[in-house]
Amino acid sequence: MAAASPDEEGLLAAVDAERERLLLQAERDAEGVRAGADEYARQVLEELQERLQKIQTSVQNGISELKRP
């Protein structure tokens, strides 16, 4: 197999550099998506916790009311 010409070597280096840049950008983008998804999940879970606490309070109040003589 013949050795690559200087032009081919330059092109291969440019392609490799672009590949590396794209991989790094994809990793940054993926991290941003994960962070956004984690924040959304945290917010949903906190809202669910608040609703459950309100329901629990209502249930406890109902039980207390039913226990009154």
C-alpha positions in Angstrom: 0.0 0.0 0.0 1.3 3.4 -0.9 2.1 6.0 1.7 -0.5 8.8 2.0 0.4 12.1 0.3 0.8 15.2 2.4 -2.6 16.4 1.2 -4.2 13.1 2.3 -2.5 13.3 5.6 -3.8 16.8 6.2 -7.3 15.7 5.2 -7.1 12.7 7.5 -5.9 15.0 10.4 -8.7 17.4 9.7 -11.3 14.6 9.7 -9.9 13.2 12.9 -10.0 16.6 14.6 -13.6 17.2 13.4 -14.6 13.7 14.7 -13.1 14.6 18.1 -14.8 17.9 18.2 -18.2 16.3 17.4 -17.7 13.7 20.1 -16.9 16.3 22.7 -19.9 18.4 21.7 -22.1 15.3 21.8 -20.9 14.5 25.3 -21.5 18.1 26.5 -25.0 18.0 24.9 -25.8 14.7 26.5 -24.7 16.0 29.9 -27.0 19.0 29.5 -29.9 16.7 28.6 -29.2 14.5 31.6 -29.0 17.5 33.9 -32.3 18.8 32.6 -34.0 15.4 33.0 -32.7 15.1 36.6 -34.0 18.6 37.4 -37.4 17.8 36.0 -37.6 14.5 37.8 -36.6 16.2 41.1 -39.4 18.8 40.6 -42.0 16.1 39.8 -41.0 14.1 42.9 -41.1 17.1 45.2 -44.6 18.0 43.9 -45.7 14.4 44.4 -44.3 14.5 48.0 -46.2 17.6 48.7 -49.5 16.1 47.4 -48.9 12.9 49.4 -48.2 14.9 52.6 -51.6 16.7 52.1 -53.4 13.4 51.5 -51.7 11.9 54.6 -52.8 14.9 56.7 -56.4 14.6 55.4 -56.4 10.9 56.2 -55.1 11.5 59.7 -57.6 14.3 60.3 -60.4 11.9 59.1 -59.2 9.2 61.5 -59.0 11.6 64.4 -62.5 12.9 63.6 -63.9 9.3 63.6 -62.2 8.5 66.9 -64.0 11.3 68.7 -66.7 10.1 71.1 
